[in-house]
Amino acid sequence: MIGNRYGGVQQVLSVLPGQTYQLSVWVYPTSATNGFTFRLMTVGGETLGRTLQSSLPINTWTEITISDVVIPAGQTQVKFVL
């Protein structure tokens, strides 16, 4: 969990300021869910990109993608949260 706000999986990644990135994650829901939110954030907590998948097929691999995220000046690490 990140602070008291985000549960789930997170990973810190090294990045280059000013570069454009695309991130994706594959999910495999085994039961009905309220959906998945996938975020890319600065280590300080500012959201850089976000996608919400509200209805995903059960027992099927599905790719969730955040496209065209430009990393702000001074940022050398970001975290993704699912």
C-alpha positions as CSV (number, residue, x, y, z in Angstrom):
1,M,0.0,0.0,0.0
2,I,1.3,3.5,-0.8
3,G,0.6,5.6,2.3
4,N,-3.0,4.9,3.3
5,R,-4.4,5.4,-0.1
6,Y,-3.4,2.8,-2.7
7,G,-3.6,-0.9,-2.1
8,G,-2.5,-3.6,-4.6
9,V,0.8,-3.9,-6.5
10,Q,3.4,-1.2,-6.9
11,Q,6.8,-1.0,-8.5
12,V,9.4,1.8,-8.6
13,L,11.0,2.3,-12.1
14,S,14.0,4.3,-13.2
15,V,13.2,6.8,-16.0
16,L,14.7,9.7,-17.9
17,P,13.2,13.2,-17.5
18,G,11.6,14.5,-20.7
19,Q,11.2,11.1,-22.2
20,T,7.9,9.6,-23.3
21,Y,6.9,6.2,-21.9
22,Q,4.2,3.6,-22.4
23,L,3.5,1.1,-19.6
24,S,1.3,-2.0,-19.7
25,V,0.3,-4.7,-17.3
26,W,-1.6,-8.0,-17.9
27,V,-4.3,-9.0,-15.5
28,Y,-6.2,-12.2,-15.1
29,P,-9.4,-11.7,-13.0
30,T,-10.7,-15.0,-11.6
31,S,-14.0,-13.5,-10.3
32,A,-16.2,-10.5,-11.0
33,T,-14.5,-7.3,-9.8
34,N,-15.2,-3.6,-9.7
35,G,-12.4,-3.2,-12.2
36,F,-8.8,-2.3,-12.1
37,T,-7.1,1.2,-11.9
38,F,-3.6,1.3,-13.3
39,R,-1.6,4.5,-12.4
40,L,1.8,5.9,-13.1
41,M,2.9,8.4,-10.4
42,T,5.9,10.4,-9.3
43,V,7.5,9.0,-6.2
44,G,6.0,12.1,-4.5
45,G,2.5,11.0,-5.4
46,E,1.6,13.1,-8.5
47,T,-0.4,11.1,-11.0
48,L,1.2,11.2,-14.5
49,G,-1.1,8.8,-16.2
50,R,-4.1,6.7,-15.3
51,T,-6.5,4.2,-16.9
52,L,-9.6,2.5,-15.4
53,Q,-10.9,-0.8,-16.7
54,S,-14.4,-1.1,-15.2
55,S,-15.5,-4.4,-16.8
56,L,-13.0,-7.2,-17.5
57,P,-13.7,-10.7,-18.7
58,I,-13.3,-13.4,-16.1
59,N,-10.6,-16.1,-16.6
60,T,-9.1,-14.2,-19.5
61,W,-5.7,-12.4,-19.7
62,T,-6.3,-8.7,-20.5
63,E,-3.7,-6.0,-21.2
64,I,-4.2,-2.6,-19.5
65,T,-2.0,0.2,-21.0
66,I,-1.1,3.8,-20.2
67,S,0.3,5.5,-23.3
68,D,2.4,8.6,-24.1
69,V,3.4,9.7,-20.6
70,V,6.1,12.4,-20.6
71,I,8.3,12.3,-17.5
72,P,8.6,15.7,-15.8
73,A,11.9,17.5,-15.4
74,G,13.9,16.3,-12.3
75,Q,12.1,12.9,-12.1
76,T,14.4,9.9,-12.3
77,Q,12.0,7.4,-10.7
78,V,8.3,6.8,-11.0
79,K,6.0,4.1,-9.6
80,F,3.2,2.2,-11.1
81,V,0.3,1.1,-9.0
82,L,-2.3,-1.5,-9.8
